[in-house]
Amino acid sequence: MGDEEGSLILGIETSCDETAAAVVAEGRRLRSNVVASQIDLHRQYGGVVPEVASRQHLLAIIPVVEQAMGEAGVSPGDLAGVAVTYGPGLAGSLLVGVNMAKALALAHALPLIGINHLEGHIYTNWLLDVPLEFPLLCLIVSGGHSDLVLMTGHGEYRLLGRTIDDAAGEAFDKAARLLGLGYPGGPAVQEAAQAGNPAVFTLPRAWLRGTYDFSFSGLKTAVLHAVQRQQSPGETIQTPGVRPSNLSLGAGVVTSADLAAAFQAAVVDVLVEKTKAAAVEHGVTRALLAGGVAANDLLRQEMAARLPVPVSSPPPALCTDNATGVAAAGYFRRQRGERSGWDLDVKPSLRLV
């Protein structure tokens, strides 16, 4: 174990539909990362079914934790603590992870460390081989959240802005359904947009001047209206999982790929410009991308090209829900002497700030 002795943290993540466990050393070195995905199971419903998700977590949690420990080559006695997501998320799903973490920590006399799901996303950036010096600017964009946060130290956050309606990932999912692109919406829209021309449609940007808040509900409605305008009389919006045909546009034809590209460009434009302005105002050393939408190629490219500071973007596999950042965050919280009591309960609506 060498210099890693006393630094190994097991992270557990079950906030939604991914059963995940990871082992991280010293908050920065990844020893294992195991994720059991439920995407194929929920795809038939066009979204996550909470009751189904929690049942699948029950089936997967022990094998996933055992695999993570095995791949890391560690036993419970080698660990310095167990970190677990306790919110925000689906109550039934969170309970599976929290109870598993409690059982392990209690049985092996280990510190139990409750972690905010959003903090877990942020701390995936500590697994990258880049220098991180505070203050840092964090853009957390996922299916349930779009938050712009100033980070002045480990565990020290100041909210600058957040969505006032739909989160960016939620907007991607809704746009994908309107275009018949299937689930999950983010990857589906990105794939369709690669063959499209964003200039074909002019879609609105909600700038909310004077704030760092976001709003994507109006953009989603604009996509709906665009689809309705292009459809032939009597045609209905296609269902999830079915790729739409070309949409008639007067004398010409425009593909759904063009609308997907225009939608993606509008979301990315607002996210990047708000982050750019905040980076300048607060004099940060670096911007950190986090959350499932951070896997979007256009967002990563535009952030790197347009921001005046370096940008850290975790690899796509670490953007979607996983336990690596949970373990990393747990290490730094343990370093500060923080631990949770055995009465740690799930908080489905937990906020980072």
C-alpha positions as CSV (number, residue, x, y, z in Angstrom):
1,M,0.0,0.0,0.0
2,G,3.0,2.3,0.6
3,D,2.3,6.0,0.8
4,E,-1.4,5.5,0.1
5,E,-1.9,3.9,3.5
6,G,-4.5,5.9,5.4
7,S,-5.6,7.8,2.3
8,L,-7.9,5.3,0.6
9,I,-11.6,6.3,0.4
10,L,-14.4,4.1,-0.9
11,G,-17.1,6.2,-2.6
12,I,-20.6,5.0,-3.2
13,E,-23.1,6.8,-5.5
14,T,-26.8,5.8,-6.0
15,S,-28.6,9.1,-6.4
16,C,-30.5,8.2,-9.6
17,D,-30.1,5.3,-12.0
18,E,-26.4,4.4,-11.8
19,T,-25.1,2.1,-9.1
20,A,-21.5,3.1,-8.6
21,A,-18.5,2.6,-6.4
22,A,-14.9,3.8,-6.6
23,V,-11.7,3.8,-4.6
24,V,-9.5,6.9,-4.6
25,A,-6.2,7.5,-3.0
26,E,-5.2,10.9,-1.5
27,G,-8.1,12.5,-3.2
28,R,-6.5,12.5,-6.6
29,R,-5.4,9.0,-7.6
30,L,-8.1,6.7,-9.1
31,R,-7.7,3.1,-8.0
32,S,-11.0,1.8,-9.3
33,N,-14.2,3.0,-10.9
34,V,-17.2,0.6,-11.3
35,V,-20.6,1.7,-12.7
36,A,-23.7,-0.4,-13.3
37,S,-25.9,1.5,-15.6
38,Q,-29.7,1.2,-15.9
39,I,-30.0,3.2,-19.1
40,D,-31.3,0.3,-21.2
41,L,-33.9,-0.6,-18.6
42,H,-35.3,2.9,-18.4
43,R,-35.1,3.7,-22.1
44,Q,-38.3,1.9,-22.8
45,Y,-40.1,4.4,-20.5
46,G,-38.4,7.5,-22.0
47,G,-37.0,8.4,-18.5
48,V,-36.1,7.1,-15.1
49,V,-38.8,5.3,-13.1
50,P,-37.9,5.8,-9.4
51,E,-39.3,2.5,-8.1
52,V,-37.6,0.5,-10.8
53,A,-34.3,2.3,-10.2
54,S,-34.3,1.6,-6.4
55,R,-35.0,-2.1,-7.0
56,Q,-32.1,-2.3,-9.4
57,H,-29.8,-0.6,-6.9
58,L,-30.7,-3.3,-4.4
59,L,-29.6,-6.0,-6.9
60,A,-26.4,-4.3,-8.0
61,I,-25.0,-2.5,-4.9
62,I,-23.1,-5.4,-3.3
63,P,-21.6,-6.8,-6.5
64,V,-20.6,-3.2,-7.6
65,V,-18.9,-2.4,-4.2
66,E,-17.1,-5.8,-4.2
67,Q,-15.9,-5.3,-7.8
68,A,-14.6,-1.8,-6.9
69,M,-12.7,-3.1,-3.9
70,G,-11.3,-6.0,-5.9
71,E,-10.1,-3.9,-8.8
72,A,-8.4,-1.5,-6.4
73,G,-6.8,-4.5,-4.6
74,V,-7.9,-3.4,-1.2
75,S,-9.9,-4.8,1.7
76,P,-12.2,-2.9,4.1
77,G,-9.3,-2.8,6.6
78,D,-7.2,-0.8,4.1
79,L,-9.7,2.0,3.9
80,A,-9.6,5.4,5.7
81,G,-13.3,6.0,5.3
82,V,-16.5,5.4,3.3
83,A,-18.0,8.4,1.5
84,V,-21.6,8.2,0.1
85,T,-24.0,10.5,-1.7
86,Y,-26.9,11.4,0.5
87,G,-28.6,14.0,-1.7
88,P,-29.9,15.4,-3.9
89,G,-31.6,12.6,-5.9
90,L,-34.3,10.0,-5.7
91,A,-35.1,9.0,-2.1
92,G,-35.4,5.3,-2.7
93,S,-32.2,5.2,-4.7
94,L,-30.2,7.3,-2.2
95,L,-31.3,5.0,0.6
96,V,-29.7,2.0,-0.9
97,G,-26.3,3.7,-1.1
98,V,-26.5,5.3,2.3
99,N,-27.5,2.1,4.0
100,M,-24.7,0.2,2.2
101,A,-22.1,2.8,3.3
102,K,-23.4,2.7,6.9
103,A,-23.2,-1.1,7.0
104,L,-19.6,-1.1,5.8
105,A,-18.5,1.8,8.0
106,L,-20.1,0.3,11.1
107,A,-18.8,-3.2,10.5
108,H,-15.2,-2.1,10.0
109,A,-15.1,0.9,12.4
110,L,-14.6,3.4,9.5
111,P,-15.5,7.1,9.3
112,L,-18.8,7.7,7.4
113,I,-18.7,10.8,5.2
114,G,-21.9,12.1,3.6
115,I,-21.3,13.9,0.3
116,N,-23.5,16.2,-1.8
117,H,-24.1,14.7,-5.2
118,L,-23.1,18.0,-6.9
119,E,-19.9,18.2,-4.9
120,G,-19.1,14.7,-6.1
121,H,-19.4,16.0,-9.7
122,I,-17.1,18.9,-8.9
123,Y,-14.4,16.7,-7.4
124,T,-14.0,14.5,-10.5
125,N,-11.7,17.4,-11.6
126,W,-9.3,16.5,-8.8
127,L,-8.6,13.3,-10.6
128,L,-7.2,15.1,-13.6
129,D,-3.4,15.8,-13.8
130,V,-3.8,19.6,-13.7
131,P,-2.9,22.1,-10.9
132,L,-5.9,23.4,-9.1
133,E,-5.6,26.6,-7.1
134,F,-8.4,28.5,-5.5
135,P,-10.5,30.5,-6.3
136,L,-12.2,28.2,-8.9
137,L,-15.3,28.6,-10.9
138,C,-17.5,25.5,-11.2
139,L,-20.2,25.1,-13.9
140,I,-22.4,22.1,-12.8
141,V,-24.7,21.1,-15.6
142,S,-26.8,17.9,-15.4
143,G,-30.3,16.5,-15.8
144,G,-31.4,18.2,-12.6
145,H,-29.1,21.1,-12.1
146,S,-27.5,24.1,-13.8
147,D,-25.4,25.9,-11.1
148,L,-22.6,28.4,-11.4
149,V,-20.6,28.2,-8.2
150,L,-17.5,30.1,-6.9
151,M,-15.2,27.7,-4.9
152,T,-12.9,29.5,-2.6
153,G,-11.5,26.4,-0.7
154,H,-12.3,22.7,-0.1
155,G,-16.0,22.6,0.9
156,E,-16.3,26.4,0.5
157,Y,-18.9,27.4,-2.0
158,R,-20.7,30.6,-3.1
159,L,-23.6,30.3,-5.4
160,L,-23.4,32.8,-8.3
161,G,-26.4,31.6,-10.3
162,R,-28.6,28.6,-11.1
163,T,-31.5,27.7,-13.4
164,I,-34.8,29.3,-12.6
165,D,-36.7,26.6,-14.5
166,D,-35.4,23.7,-16.6
167,A,-31.9,22.4,-16.0
168,A,-29.7,22.1,-19.1
169,G,-29.8,18.3,-19.1
170,E,-33.6,18.4,-18.6
171,A,-33.9,20.7,-21.6
172,F,-31.8,18.3,-23.7
173,D,-34.1,15.4,-22.7
174,K,-37.2,17.3,-23.6
175,A,-35.8,18.6,-26.9
176,A,-34.8,15.0,-27.8
177,R,-38.4,13.8,-27.1
178,L,-39.9,16.5,-29.3
179,L,-37.5,15.6,-32.1
180,G,-38.1,11.8,-31.6
181,L,-34.4,11.2,-30.9
182,G,-34.8,8.9,-27.9
183,Y,-33.3,8.7,-24.4
184,P,-31.0,9.8,-22.9
185,G,-31.5,13.2,-24.6
186,G,-28.0,14.7,-24.3
187,P,-26.1,12.1,-26.4
188,A,-29.0,11.8,-28.8
189,V,-29.2,15.5,-29.5
190,Q,-25.4,15.8,-29.9
191,E,-25.3,12.9,-32.4
192,A,-28.1,14.4,-34.4
193,A,-26.6,17.9,-34.3
194,Q,-23.4,16.6,-35.9
195,A,-25.2,16.4,-39.3
196,G,-27.1,19.6,-38.8
197,N,-26.7,23.3,-39.5
198,P,-27.5,25.5,-36.5
199,A,-27.9,28.6,-38.7
200,V,-31.1,27.1,-40.3
201,F,-33.1,28.0,-37.2
202,T,-32.9,31.1,-35.0
203,L,-33.7,30.1,-31.4
204,P,-33.9,32.4,-28.4
205,R,-31.3,32.8,-25.7
206,A,-32.6,33.8,-22.2
207,W,-29.8,36.1,-21.0
208,L,-31.4,37.3,-17.8
209,R,-29.2,40.3,-17.8
210,G,-27.6,41.4,-14.5
211,T,-27.6,37.8,-13.1
212,Y,-25.8,34.6,-13.6
213,D,-29.0,32.6,-13.6
214,F,-30.1,30.4,-16.4
215,S,-33.5,29.7,-18.1
216,F,-34.1,27.0,-20.7
217,S,-37.8,26.6,-20.6
218,G,-38.4,29.2,-23.3
219,L,-35.9,27.5,-25.5
220,K,-37.7,24.2,-25.1
221,T,-41.0,25.9,-26.0
222,A,-39.4,27.4,-29.1
223,V,-38.2,24.0,-30.3
224,L,-41.8,22.7,-29.8
225,H,-43.2,25.6,-31.9
226,A,-40.5,25.0,-34.6
227,V,-41.5,21.3,-34.8
228,Q,-45.2,22.2,-35.0
229,R,-44.5,24.8,-37.8
230,Q,-42.5,22.3,-39.9
231,Q,-44.9,19.4,-39.6
232,S,-47.3,18.5,-42.3
233,P,-51.0,18.9,-41.4
234,G,-52.3,16.1,-39.3
235,E,-48.8,14.7,-38.5
236,T,-48.1,14.2,-34.8
237,I,-44.8,14.7,-32.9
238,Q,-42.9,11.4,-33.1
239,T,-42.4,9.3,-30.0
240,P,-39.2,8.7,-28.2
241,G,-36.9,6.1,-29.8
242,V,-38.1,6.9,-33.3
243,R,-35.9,9.1,-35.5
244,P,-38.1,11.7,-37.2
245,S,-38.2,12.1,-41.0
246,N,-37.4,15.3,-42.7
247,L,-39.7,18.2,-41.7
248,S,-41.3,20.2,-44.5
249,L,-40.4,23.8,-44.6
250,G,-42.3,25.6,-47.4
251,A,-40.7,24.8,-50.7
252,G,-37.6,23.2,-49.1
253,V,-36.8,20.6,-46.6
254,V,-35.0,20.8,-43.3
255,T,-33.9,17.9,-41.2
256,S,-34.4,17.4,-37.5
257,A,-30.6,17.5,-37.3
258,D,-30.7,21.3,-38.1
259,L,-33.1,21.9,-35.2
260,A,-31.0,19.7,-32.9
261,A,-27.9,21.7,-33.8
262,A,-29.6,25.0,-33.3
263,F,-30.9,23.9,-29.9
264,Q,-27.5,22.7,-28.8
265,A,-25.8,25.9,-29.9
266,A,-28.3,28.0,-28.0
267,V,-27.8,26.1,-24.7
268,V,-24.0,26.1,-25.1
269,D,-23.9,29.8,-26.0
270,V,-25.7,30.9,-22.8
271,L,-23.7,28.5,-20.6
272,V,-20.3,29.7,-22.0
273,E,-21.1,33.4,-21.9
274,K,-22.4,33.4,-18.3
275,T,-19.3,31.4,-17.2
276,K,-17.0,33.7,-19.1
277,A,-18.4,36.8,-17.4
278,A,-18.2,35.2,-14.0
279,A,-14.6,34.1,-14.5
280,V,-13.7,37.7,-15.4
281,E,-15.6,39.3,-12.5
282,H,-14.3,37.0,-9.8
283,G,-10.7,36.6,-11.0
284,V,-10.6,32.8,-10.8
285,T,-7.6,30.8,-11.7
286,R,-9.5,28.1,-13.6
287,A,-13.0,27.0,-14.6
288,L,-14.2,23.5,-13.8
289,L,-16.9,21.6,-15.8
290,A,-19.0,19.1,-14.0
291,G,-22.1,17.0,-14.5
292,G,-23.6,14.9,-17.3
293,V,-23.9,17.8,-19.8
294,A,-20.2,18.5,-19.3
295,A,-19.7,15.5,-21.6
296,N,-21.1,17.5,-24.5
297,D,-18.4,18.1,-27.1
298,L,-19.5,21.5,-28.3
299,L,-19.7,22.8,-24.7
300,R,-16.2,21.6,-24.0
301,Q,-14.8,23.1,-27.2
302,E,-16.5,26.5,-26.7
303,M,-15.5,26.7,-23.0
304,A,-11.9,26.1,-23.9
305,A,-11.9,28.5,-26.8
306,R,-13.9,31.4,-25.3
307,L,-12.9,31.6,-21.6
308,P,-10.0,33.7,-20.5
309,V,-8.8,31.1,-18.0
310,P,-7.9,27.4,-18.4
311,V,-10.8,25.0,-18.3
312,S,-10.8,21.5,-16.8
313,S,-13.1,19.0,-18.3
314,P,-13.3,15.5,-16.9
315,P,-13.4,12.7,-19.5
316,P,-16.9,11.9,-20.5
317,A,-17.0,8.7,-18.5
318,L,-16.5,10.8,-15.3
319,C,-19.1,13.4,-16.3
320,T,-22.1,11.1,-15.9
321,D,-23.0,9.8,-12.5
322,N,-20.2,7.8,-10.8
323,A,-18.5,7.5,-7.4
324,T,-15.0,8.8,-8.2
325,G,-15.7,12.4,-7.2
326,V,-17.6,11.2,-4.2
327,A,-14.5,9.4,-2.9
328,A,-12.3,12.3,-3.8
329,A,-14.5,14.8,-1.9
330,G,-14.7,12.4,1.0
331,Y,-10.9,12.4,1.3
332,F,-10.7,16.2,1.6
333,R,-13.6,16.3,4.1
334,R,-11.9,13.6,6.2
335,Q,-8.7,15.7,6.1
336,R,-10.6,18.5,7.7
337,G,-11.8,16.1,10.4
338,E,-15.4,15.9,9.1
339,R,-17.5,12.8,9.5
340,S,-21.2,12.0,9.5
341,G,-23.2,10.4,12.4
342,W,-25.0,7.1,12.2
343,D,-28.2,9.1,11.9
344,L,-27.2,10.4,8.4
345,D,-30.4,10.5,6.4
346,V,-31.1,11.0,2.7
347,K,-32.0,14.5,1.5
348,P,-33.6,14.3,-2.0
349,S,-33.7,18.1,-2.3
350,L,-30.3,18.9,-0.8
351,R,-28.6,21.9,-2.2
352,L,-24.8,22.6,-2.4
353,V,-25.2,26.2,-1.4
